[in-house]
Amino acid sequence: MVRIDKPLDGQRVCRNCIAKSHIEECVRCGARREPATRDAQGRPLCPNCLVTDPANVEVCIGCGKRRRVQNRTSDGPLCPNCCPLPVLVCSICGRTAPGTHSRLTGLPRCGGCDRRQARCASCGRLRGIHSGTAEAPICGPCTTPDAELWRPCPTCGEAERLRSSGPCPRCTLKQRLHELLANGSGSTPPKLQALHQALASTERAATGLRWLSGGIVSTVLSDLGSGRRPLTHEALDELPEGKVVEHIRSVLVATDALPKRDEQMVRLERHVKDIVTSHATAEGRKFLHRYATWHLLRRLRRRSRGKETTHYQLQVARQHLRAGVYLLNWLEDQNLTLATCRQADLERWMASDGVRLRQEAGHFVRWALTQKITRDLSFPAERWNGPSRPMDDEARWDTARRLLHDDTFKPEDRLAGLLLLLCAQWPAAISRLTVDHIEETDGVVRIRLGAVAVAVTVTVTVTVELPAPVAELALQQVQVRRSHAVLGRTDSPWLFPGGQPGRPISAWAMGERLRKLGIRLAEARSTALFQLATELPAAVLARTLGIDITVAVKWQRAAAGDWAAYAAEVSRRRASPQHPIHEPGVPT
C-alpha cells in the first residue's frame, strides 16, 4: 500500500513521486539528490556539498562573519544562525510562532511542538508529537502507520524511526543505565532503583544518552552503583563543583536516594571556612570565625525557621562577611586592630576612596561593640521610615488587569504576578508555594500565605479567598504545572517547579520572569503593602500575608493607619446571624 500525499496540479500522487519531482543534479559532485540550497548563480547544491563546498562560505549580512550560507535573500546570504524560521500558525497548538512544515503531514508546526513529547491520544505511548491537537496529540506511527520509516524495535517491539538495525534510543538508554548502576551481582542497588526509573523515563531518550556520555556523569553513577563511592552528600562534595554534580545530587534527593539538605546553607558554611582560613592574621581569623559562626549563621538559621535558605539570604550574609574582611584588611595596613581603632580612624576609612561595602561593614562594627572587642566607636544604623520611591497605585491596578485578561502571557507568570501585585508576596515566597497551599472547598478557592502561632506547639493557618479570575489561574497551575527539568523529572509538590528535579524555581528566576512582564518588584510590592497597611491592622496583616509582625507595624506607621480603637470597636459588636462578626477588609 502506497500512502497518497497532498495533490499536485489536481492529481493525487504518492510521496515517492513528490520526492522525485524535487531531485536535481548537484553542480559540485553530480549526485542526483534533493538540493539543500543554491549557490550564487542559482545552481543546486546537495546537503553534503552544502557543508564541504568552500565556495558556499561567504560573509553573512546578519552577523558579518564568514560562515556557510544557509539561505540567500535579495539583500545577501545568511548563515544558519542568522537565517530566521518562517512565522507560521502551528497546526497542533494553534500558536503563531517560528516553525517549519512537518515532513510527515506537510502542515506547519512550531518549534515547541517539534520538540515536545506527550502521551499519544491514540496508542497511549509517550512519544514525539506529529499531528493532532495540544489536548489530543498524535504520535508519528499513529499519524502515518504505513510509512516505511517506522519499524519495530528489536528489543521492545515499539515502532520507532530507527536509522540503524540496533535498538531504539529508549532501550539503549535503559541498557546504558543498567550497565552504569549495576553492582557486583549485576543488579541495581535498591537505593538506586528509583534513580534508574527516573532517568529511564525521561521524555527525550536521546538527551539522556548525551548526558550520560558527557563529563563525569557516567563515572559518578558507576562509582555509586558499584559502591566505590559512598552514597552520601559528603562523598559528592569531594567532586568538582558544577551544574552537573548539582543535577546528580538533585536527582538523588528527588528519588529519596539521599536525604534533603539546605544547599545554600552548605555553600555559605563552605564560603565562611574559605574566608576565615585565608585571612592573613590569627586575630582576624578568630574574630571572623566568631562573627560568622555565632552571629551571621546563627541569626540566619533562627530566621529561616527550618526552611531552606534563599539565594538572597546567602548573598546578604556573604556581603556582611566580606565587609568585615575589608575593614580588617584596612586596619592591618594602618597598623591598627579593632581594639586600638578609634572613631577618627573609622571615619577616615569611611571617607576614603575605593571603600567597598561601607554600609554592610556597620553590622560588623556594631557586633564588635556588643562583644566588647572594641570601644568608643559609633556606626549608626539606617532606620527605615517608609518607602522612598513614589508609588503609583493606578499603575499597579493597570498591570493587574493586564495579567487577568491577557492570554498571551503564560498562566504561571500571570498567577505569580497577581500574587505580587495583590497579596504583596516576594518572589522568594511565591517560589516556595506548594500545591497544598491551594485549597478548594465548596467551589471557593483559597490560598494559604501565612500562619499564626497561638501556642508553643499549636499553629493556626490563615487563608485568603481568591477572586474568580485568580482562582481559575491557581487551579489551572495546579493541574498543568510542569517541571523544567529535562533529565530525571519527578513528581514535585511545588506549585512552580524549577529546573532541577524535586526543587522549586529559584527566587532569582521567578524575579526575572516577573520583570519580563514589566513589573518592578520592589515598587509593586511596596505599593501593594502600603495599600493593605492602610486597610488592615498590623496583626491581621502579619498573619494573613505571612510577614513578621515588626514589619507589619512599620508599614502601618508608614501608611499612617490609626487602629488604636480597633479592638474596642470589635468587642462592642454584637454577633447575630444577620450581622456576624467580621473584620473589615480581611479576606476570609
C-alpha positions as CSV (number, residue, x, y, z in Angstrom):
1,M,0.0,0.0,0.0
2,V,1.4,3.4,-1.0
3,R,0.4,6.4,1.0
4,I,-1.3,9.1,-1.1
5,D,0.0,12.5,-0.2
6,K,-1.0,16.1,-1.0
7,P,-2.3,16.8,-4.5
8,L,-0.2,18.2,-7.3
9,D,-1.9,20.1,-10.2
10,G,-5.2,18.5,-9.3
11,Q,-3.7,14.9,-9.3
12,R,-3.3,12.7,-6.2
13,V,0.3,11.4,-6.1
14,C,2.3,9.4,-3.6
15,R,5.2,10.7,-1.6
16,N,7.8,8.9,-3.7
17,C,6.7,10.8,-6.8
18,I,6.7,14.1,-5.0
19,A,10.3,13.4,-3.8
20,K,11.4,12.5,-7.3
21,S,10.0,15.8,-8.7
22,H,12.4,17.8,-6.5
23,I,15.5,15.8,-7.4
24,E,18.2,17.8,-9.2
25,E,21.8,17.2,-10.2
26,C,24.3,18.8,-7.7
27,V,26.6,21.3,-9.5
28,R,29.6,20.2,-7.5
29,C,29.5,16.4,-7.1
30,G,27.0,15.5,-9.7
31,A,24.8,13.4,-7.4
32,R,21.1,13.5,-8.1
33,R,19.5,14.5,-4.8
34,E,17.1,17.0,-3.4
35,P,19.0,20.3,-3.3
36,A,19.7,21.8,0.2
37,T,20.4,25.3,-1.2
38,R,21.7,27.0,-4.3
39,D,25.0,28.8,-5.0
40,A,25.3,32.5,-6.0
41,Q,24.4,31.6,-9.6
42,G,21.3,29.7,-8.5
43,R,22.7,26.2,-9.2
44,P,21.6,23.4,-6.9
45,L,23.9,22.1,-4.1
46,C,23.2,18.8,-2.3
47,P,23.3,18.5,1.5
48,N,26.8,17.1,1.5
49,C,28.3,19.8,-0.7
50,L,26.5,22.4,1.3
51,V,28.8,21.7,4.3
52,T,32.0,20.9,2.4
53,D,32.0,23.3,-0.5
54,P,34.4,26.2,0.3
55,A,32.7,28.3,-2.3
56,N,29.5,28.3,-0.2
57,V,31.2,30.1,2.6
58,E,30.6,33.8,2.4
59,V,30.2,36.9,4.7
60,C,26.8,36.8,6.4
61,I,24.8,40.0,6.2
62,G,23.3,39.3,9.6
63,C,26.4,38.7,11.8
64,G,29.2,39.8,9.5
65,K,31.1,36.6,9.9
66,R,32.3,34.2,7.1
67,R,30.1,31.2,7.5
68,R,28.2,28.6,5.5
69,V,25.4,30.1,3.5
70,Q,22.0,28.7,4.6
71,N,19.7,31.0,2.7
72,R,20.1,33.6,0.0
73,T,18.0,36.7,0.1
74,S,17.7,39.8,-2.1
75,D,19.9,41.6,0.4
76,G,22.6,38.9,0.6
77,P,23.5,35.5,2.1
78,L,22.5,34.4,5.6
79,C,24.3,31.8,7.8
80,P,22.4,29.1,9.7
81,N,22.4,31.2,12.9
82,C,21.0,34.3,11.3
83,C,18.5,32.6,9.0
84,P,15.2,33.1,10.7
85,L,12.5,30.5,10.6
86,P,9.2,31.5,9.0
87,V,6.4,32.6,11.3
88,L,3.6,30.1,10.9
89,V,0.3,29.2,12.7
90,C,1.0,25.8,14.3
91,S,-1.4,23.1,13.3
92,I,-1.1,21.4,16.7
93,C,-1.2,24.1,19.4
94,G,-2.6,27.0,17.3
95,R,0.2,29.4,18.3
96,T,1.7,31.9,15.8
97,A,5.4,31.2,16.2
98,P,8.5,30.4,14.2
99,G,8.5,26.9,12.8
100,T,8.7,24.6,9.8
101,H,6.5,22.3,7.9
102,S,6.3,18.7,9.1
103,R,7.8,16.1,6.7
104,L,5.0,13.6,7.6
105,T,1.9,15.8,7.2
106,G,3.2,18.8,5.4
107,L,1.4,21.0,7.9
108,P,3.1,23.8,9.8
109,R,4.5,23.0,13.3
110,C,6.1,25.4,15.8
111,G,9.5,24.7,17.4
112,G,7.9,23.8,20.8
113,C,5.6,21.1,19.3
114,D,8.5,19.8,17.2
115,R,10.5,19.1,20.4
116,R,7.6,18.2,22.7
117,Q,6.8,14.7,23.8
118,A,3.5,13.7,25.2
119,R,1.2,10.6,25.6
120,C,-0.4,9.8,22.3
121,A,-4.2,10.0,22.4
122,S,-4.4,7.0,20.1
123,C,-1.9,4.5,21.4
124,G,-1.2,6.0,24.9
125,R,2.6,5.8,24.5
126,L,4.9,8.7,25.4
127,R,6.4,9.9,22.1
128,G,7.1,12.9,20.0
129,I,4.0,14.8,18.7
130,H,3.5,14.8,14.9
131,S,-0.2,15.7,14.5
132,G,-3.4,16.1,16.4
133,T,-4.0,18.9,18.9
134,A,-2.5,20.1,22.1
135,E,-5.3,18.4,24.0
136,A,-5.2,15.2,21.9
137,P,-1.7,14.8,20.4
138,I,-0.9,12.0,18.0
139,C,2.5,10.4,17.7
140,G,4.3,9.6,14.4
141,P,3.4,5.9,14.0
142,C,-0.3,6.7,14.6
143,T,-0.1,9.6,12.1
144,T,1.4,7.5,9.3
145,P,1.1,3.9,10.3
146,D,2.1,2.6,6.9
147,A,5.1,4.7,6.4
148,E,8.3,2.9,5.6
149,L,10.4,5.0,8.0
150,W,8.7,3.3,11.0
151,R,9.9,-0.1,12.0
152,P,9.6,-2.1,15.2
153,C,12.5,-2.0,17.7
154,P,14.2,-5.4,18.0
155,T,14.1,-5.1,21.9
156,C,10.8,-3.7,22.9
157,G,8.8,-4.1,19.6
158,E,7.6,-0.5,19.5
159,A,7.5,1.2,16.1
160,E,10.2,4.0,16.0
161,R,12.1,6.0,13.5
162,L,15.3,3.9,13.5
163,R,18.3,4.7,11.4
164,S,20.2,1.5,12.2
165,S,19.4,-2.1,12.9
166,G,20.0,-1.7,16.7
167,P,17.5,-1.0,19.5
168,C,15.6,2.2,19.8
169,P,17.0,5.1,21.9
170,R,14.8,4.3,24.9
171,C,16.0,0.7,25.1
172,T,19.6,1.9,24.6
173,L,19.2,4.3,27.5
174,K,17.8,1.6,29.8
175,Q,20.7,-0.7,28.8
176,R,23.3,2.0,29.5
177,L,21.7,2.8,32.9
178,H,21.8,-0.8,33.8
179,E,25.5,-1.0,32.9
180,L,26.3,2.0,35.0
181,L,24.2,1.4,38.1
182,A,24.8,-2.4,38.3
183,N,26.7,-3.7,41.4
184,G,28.9,-6.7,41.6
185,S,26.0,-9.1,41.3
186,G,24.7,-7.4,38.1
187,S,21.6,-5.8,39.7
188,T,20.8,-2.2,40.5
189,P,21.1,-1.5,44.3
190,P,17.7,-0.9,46.0
191,K,18.5,2.7,46.8
192,L,19.3,3.5,43.2
193,Q,16.3,1.7,41.6
194,A,14.2,4.9,41.8
195,L,17.0,6.8,40.2
196,H,17.2,4.3,37.4
197,Q,13.4,4.6,36.8
198,A,13.5,8.4,36.8
199,L,16.3,8.6,34.3
200,A,15.0,5.8,32.1
201,S,11.5,7.5,31.8
202,T,12.9,10.9,30.7
203,E,10.9,12.3,27.8
204,R,13.8,12.6,25.4
205,A,15.9,9.4,25.5
206,A,18.5,10.9,23.1
207,T,19.1,13.8,25.6
208,G,19.6,11.3,28.4
209,L,22.1,9.4,26.3
210,R,24.1,12.5,25.6
211,W,24.0,13.5,29.3
212,L,25.4,10.1,30.3
213,S,28.2,10.3,27.8
214,G,29.4,13.7,28.7
215,G,31.6,14.9,31.6
216,I,31.9,12.9,34.8
217,V,28.3,11.7,34.8
218,S,29.0,8.1,33.8
219,T,32.0,7.9,36.2
220,V,29.9,9.2,39.2
221,L,27.0,6.9,38.5
222,S,29.2,3.9,38.0
223,D,31.0,4.6,41.3
224,L,27.8,4.9,43.2
225,G,26.3,1.7,41.7
226,S,29.4,-0.4,42.3
227,G,29.9,1.0,45.8
228,R,33.3,2.6,45.1
229,R,31.9,5.9,46.2
230,P,29.5,6.0,49.2
231,L,26.0,7.3,48.6
232,T,26.3,10.3,50.8
233,H,26.4,14.1,50.4
234,E,29.9,14.2,51.8
235,A,31.1,11.9,49.0
236,L,29.5,14.1,46.4
237,D,31.1,17.2,48.0
238,E,34.5,15.8,47.1
239,L,33.7,16.2,43.4
240,P,34.4,19.4,41.5
241,E,31.7,21.9,41.9
242,G,29.4,22.5,38.9
243,K,25.9,22.2,37.5
244,V,26.5,18.5,36.5
245,V,27.1,17.5,40.1
246,E,24.3,19.7,41.3
247,H,21.9,17.9,38.9
248,I,23.1,14.5,40.0
249,R,22.6,15.5,43.6
250,S,19.1,16.9,43.0
251,V,18.0,13.7,41.2
252,L,19.3,11.6,44.0
253,V,17.4,13.7,46.6
254,A,14.2,13.7,44.5
255,T,14.3,9.9,44.3
256,D,14.9,9.6,48.0
257,A,18.4,8.1,47.5
258,L,19.8,10.9,49.5
259,P,18.2,12.9,52.3
260,K,17.3,16.6,51.8
261,R,19.7,19.3,53.0
262,D,19.9,23.0,52.8
263,E,22.3,23.5,49.9
264,Q,22.5,27.3,50.2
265,M,23.5,26.9,53.9
266,V,26.1,24.4,52.9
267,R,27.6,26.8,50.4
268,L,27.6,29.6,53.0
269,E,29.4,27.4,55.5
270,R,32.0,26.4,52.9
271,H,32.4,30.1,51.9
272,V,32.9,31.0,55.6
273,K,35.5,28.4,56.0
274,D,37.4,29.6,53.0
275,I,37.3,33.2,54.0
276,V,38.4,32.6,57.6
277,T,41.3,30.2,56.7
278,S,42.6,32.6,54.0
279,H,42.8,35.6,56.3
280,A,46.3,36.8,57.0
281,T,46.4,37.3,60.8
282,A,45.5,34.9,63.5
283,E,43.5,37.6,65.4
284,G,41.5,38.4,62.3
285,R,40.7,34.7,61.7
286,K,39.5,34.5,65.3
287,F,37.2,37.5,65.0
288,L,35.8,36.4,61.6
289,H,35.1,32.9,62.9
290,R,33.2,34.3,65.9
291,Y,31.3,36.8,63.7
292,A,30.3,34.3,61.0
293,T,29.5,31.3,63.2
294,W,27.8,32.8,66.2
295,H,26.2,35.9,64.6
296,L,25.6,35.5,60.8
297,L,24.9,31.8,60.6
298,R,23.1,31.6,64.0
299,R,20.8,34.5,63.0
300,L,20.2,33.1,59.6
301,R,19.2,29.7,61.0
302,R,16.8,31.3,63.5
303,R,15.1,33.4,60.8
304,S,14.8,30.5,58.4
305,R,12.7,28.5,61.0
306,G,13.6,25.2,59.4
307,K,13.0,26.4,55.8
308,E,15.7,26.3,53.2
309,T,17.9,29.4,52.9
310,T,17.2,31.5,49.8
311,H,19.8,32.8,47.4
312,Y,19.2,36.4,48.6
313,Q,19.9,35.5,52.2
314,L,23.1,33.8,51.1
315,Q,24.2,36.9,49.2
316,V,23.5,39.2,52.2
317,A,25.4,37.0,54.6
318,R,28.4,36.9,52.2
319,Q,28.4,40.7,51.8
320,H,28.4,41.2,55.6
321,L,31.3,38.8,56.0
322,R,33.3,40.3,53.1
323,A,32.7,43.8,54.6
324,G,34.3,42.7,57.8
325,V,37.2,41.3,55.9
326,Y,37.7,44.6,54.0
327,L,37.7,46.6,57.3
328,L,40.2,44.2,59.0
329,N,42.5,44.4,56.0
330,W,42.4,48.2,56.1
331,L,43.2,48.2,59.8
332,E,46.1,45.9,59.3
333,D,47.5,48.2,56.6
334,Q,47.3,51.1,59.0
335,N,49.0,49.0,61.8
336,L,45.7,49.1,63.8
337,T,43.4,46.5,65.3
338,L,39.8,46.5,66.4
339,A,40.9,47.2,70.0
340,T,43.1,50.2,69.0
341,C,40.9,51.6,66.4
342,R,39.2,55.0,67.3
343,Q,36.3,56.9,65.9
344,A,38.6,59.2,63.9
345,D,40.3,56.1,62.2
346,L,36.9,54.6,61.4
347,E,35.6,57.9,59.9
348,R,38.9,58.2,57.9
349,W,38.3,54.7,56.4
350,M,34.6,55.6,55.6
351,A,35.7,58.8,53.8
352,S,38.5,57.2,51.8
353,D,38.1,56.4,48.1
354,G,37.6,52.9,46.9
355,V,35.8,51.6,50.1
356,R,33.6,48.7,49.3
357,L,30.5,47.5,51.2
358,R,30.7,50.6,53.5
359,Q,27.2,50.3,54.9
360,E,27.5,46.5,55.3
361,A,30.6,47.0,57.5
362,G,28.4,48.7,60.1
363,H,27.0,45.3,61.0
364,F,30.5,44.0,61.8
365,V,31.3,47.1,63.8
366,R,28.1,47.0,65.9
367,W,28.7,43.3,66.6
368,A,32.2,44.1,67.8
369,L,30.8,46.7,70.1
370,T,28.3,44.3,71.6
371,Q,31.1,41.7,72.1
372,K,33.3,44.3,73.8
373,I,36.0,43.7,71.3
374,T,36.2,47.4,70.6
375,R,35.0,50.6,72.3
376,D,34.3,54.2,71.7
377,L,33.1,53.5,68.1
378,S,29.9,54.7,66.6
379,F,28.5,53.4,63.4
380,P,24.8,54.4,63.2
381,A,22.3,52.1,61.5
382,E,19.8,53.4,58.9
383,R,16.3,53.5,60.2
384,W,13.5,52.6,57.7
385,N,11.0,55.4,57.6
386,G,8.8,54.1,54.9
387,P,9.1,53.7,51.1
388,S,11.5,56.1,49.5
389,R,10.2,55.8,45.9
390,P,6.9,57.2,44.7
391,M,4.2,54.6,44.4
392,D,1.6,54.6,41.7
393,D,-1.4,52.6,42.8
394,E,-3.2,53.2,39.5
395,A,-0.3,51.7,37.5
396,R,-0.3,48.7,39.8
397,W,-4.0,48.0,39.1
398,D,-3.5,48.5,35.3
399,T,-0.8,45.8,35.4
400,A,-3.1,43.5,37.4
401,R,-5.9,44.0,34.9
402,R,-3.5,43.2,32.1
403,L,-2.4,40.0,33.8
404,L,-6.0,39.0,34.4
405,H,-7.2,39.3,30.8
406,D,-4.1,38.9,28.6
407,D,-4.0,35.3,27.5
408,T,-0.7,35.8,25.6
409,F,1.2,35.5,28.9
410,K,2.0,32.2,30.4
411,P,-0.6,31.2,33.1
412,E,2.1,30.6,35.7
413,D,3.6,34.0,35.1
414,R,0.2,35.6,35.4
415,L,-0.5,33.9,38.7
416,A,2.8,34.8,40.2
417,G,2.5,38.4,39.1
418,L,-1.0,38.7,40.6
419,L,0.2,37.3,43.9
420,L,2.9,40.0,44.0
421,L,0.5,42.8,43.0
422,L,-2.5,41.8,45.1
423,C,-1.0,40.0,48.0
424,A,2.4,41.7,48.3
425,Q,4.3,38.4,48.1
426,W,8.1,38.5,47.3
427,P,9.3,36.2,44.5
428,A,11.1,34.1,47.2
429,A,7.8,33.4,49.0
430,I,5.9,32.8,45.7
431,S,8.6,30.2,44.6
432,R,8.1,28.2,47.8
433,L,4.4,27.7,47.4
434,T,3.2,24.1,47.0
435,V,0.0,22.6,45.7
436,D,-1.1,22.1,49.3
437,H,-1.2,25.9,49.7
438,I,-4.2,26.0,47.3
439,E,-7.4,24.8,48.8
440,E,-10.8,24.4,47.2
441,T,-13.9,24.0,49.3
442,D,-17.5,24.2,48.1
443,G,-16.4,26.0,44.9
444,V,-14.4,28.6,46.9
445,V,-10.6,28.6,46.2
446,R,-8.3,29.8,49.0
447,I,-4.5,30.2,49.3
448,R,-2.6,29.9,52.5
449,L,0.1,32.6,52.7
450,G,0.6,32.9,56.4
451,A,0.1,31.3,59.8
452,V,-0.2,32.5,63.4
453,A,1.1,30.7,66.4
454,V,-1.4,30.5,69.2
455,A,0.7,28.3,71.5
456,V,4.1,26.8,71.6
457,T,3.1,23.7,69.6
458,V,-0.1,25.0,68.0
459,T,-0.2,27.0,64.8
460,V,-3.4,28.2,63.1
461,T,-3.3,28.6,59.3
462,V,-4.8,31.7,57.7
463,T,-6.2,31.5,54.2
464,V,-7.1,34.2,51.7
465,E,-10.0,33.8,49.4
466,L,-9.1,34.3,45.8
467,P,-11.4,36.1,43.3
468,A,-12.8,34.1,40.4
469,P,-10.2,35.0,37.7
470,V,-7.2,34.5,40.0
471,A,-8.8,31.2,41.4
472,E,-9.1,29.8,37.8
473,L,-5.4,30.6,37.2
474,A,-4.4,28.9,40.5
475,L,-6.4,25.7,39.8
476,Q,-5.0,25.6,36.3
477,Q,-1.5,25.9,37.6
478,V,-2.1,23.0,40.0
479,Q,-3.3,20.8,37.1
480,V,-0.8,21.7,34.3
481,R,2.3,22.7,36.3
482,R,5.3,21.2,34.6
483,S,8.9,20.9,35.7
484,H,11.6,22.5,33.5
485,A,14.0,19.7,34.3
486,V,14.8,17.7,31.2
487,L,16.5,14.8,33.0
488,G,15.3,12.9,36.0
489,R,11.9,14.7,36.1
490,T,9.9,13.5,39.1
491,D,6.6,14.3,40.6
492,S,7.1,17.6,42.5
493,P,4.8,19.1,45.2
494,W,5.9,22.6,44.2
495,L,3.4,25.0,42.6
496,F,6.2,26.5,40.5
497,P,8.7,23.6,39.7
498,G,12.2,24.6,38.8
499,G,14.9,23.4,36.5
500,Q,16.3,20.8,39.0
501,P,14.2,17.7,39.8
502,G,12.3,17.9,43.0
503,R,13.2,21.6,43.6
504,P,11.1,24.8,43.1
505,I,12.0,27.6,40.8
506,S,14.6,29.9,42.4
507,A,13.7,33.3,43.7
508,W,16.1,34.9,41.1
509,A,14.5,33.1,38.2
510,M,11.0,34.0,39.5
511,G,12.0,37.6,39.7
512,E,13.4,37.6,36.2
513,R,10.2,36.2,34.8
514,L,8.2,38.9,36.6
515,R,10.5,41.6,35.4
516,K,9.9,40.5,31.8
517,L,6.2,41.2,32.4
518,G,7.1,44.8,33.1
519,I,6.7,44.5,36.9
520,R,9.1,46.4,39.1
521,L,9.3,44.1,42.0
522,A,10.2,46.4,44.9
523,E,8.0,49.2,43.8
524,A,5.0,46.9,43.1
525,R,5.2,45.1,46.4
526,S,5.7,48.3,48.4
527,T,2.6,49.8,46.7
528,A,0.5,46.7,47.5
529,L,1.8,46.5,51.1
530,F,1.3,50.3,51.6
531,Q,-2.4,50.0,50.5
532,L,-3.0,46.9,52.6
533,A,-1.5,48.6,55.6
534,T,-4.0,51.4,55.4
535,E,-6.9,48.9,55.4
536,L,-5.8,46.2,57.9
537,P,-4.4,46.2,61.4
538,A,-0.8,45.2,61.8
539,A,-1.6,41.9,63.5
540,V,-4.1,40.9,60.8
541,L,-1.7,42.0,58.0
542,A,1.1,39.9,59.5
543,R,-0.8,36.7,59.9
544,T,-2.7,36.9,56.7
545,L,0.3,37.7,54.4
546,G,2.9,35.7,56.4
547,I,5.2,38.6,57.2
548,D,6.8,39.4,60.5
549,I,4.8,41.5,63.0
550,T,7.5,44.1,63.3
551,V,7.5,44.6,59.5
552,A,3.7,45.0,59.6
553,V,3.9,47.6,62.4
554,K,6.4,49.6,60.4
555,W,4.3,49.6,57.3
556,Q,1.2,50.5,59.3
557,R,3.0,53.5,60.8
558,A,4.3,54.5,57.3
559,A,0.8,54.3,56.0
560,A,-0.5,56.5,58.9
561,G,-3.1,53.9,59.8
562,D,-4.8,54.5,63.2
563,W,-6.1,51.2,64.6
564,A,-5.9,52.2,68.3
565,A,-9.6,51.8,68.7
566,Y,-10.0,48.8,66.5
567,A,-10.0,46.2,69.3
568,A,-12.5,48.2,71.4
569,E,-14.8,48.5,68.3
570,V,-14.7,44.8,67.6
571,S,-15.5,44.0,71.3
572,R,-18.6,46.2,71.2
573,R,-20.1,44.5,68.1
574,R,-22.9,42.1,68.7
575,A,-22.8,39.0,66.7
576,S,-26.0,37.8,65.1
577,P,-27.0,35.6,62.2
578,Q,-27.8,38.7,60.1
579,H,-24.7,40.6,61.3
580,P,-21.9,38.2,62.1
581,I,-18.6,39.5,63.5
582,H,-16.2,40.1,60.5
583,E,-13.1,42.1,60.3
584,P,-13.5,44.7,57.5
585,G,-11.1,44.2,54.6
586,V,-9.8,40.9,55.8
587,P,-10.0,38.1,53.2
588,T,-11.7,35.0,54.7
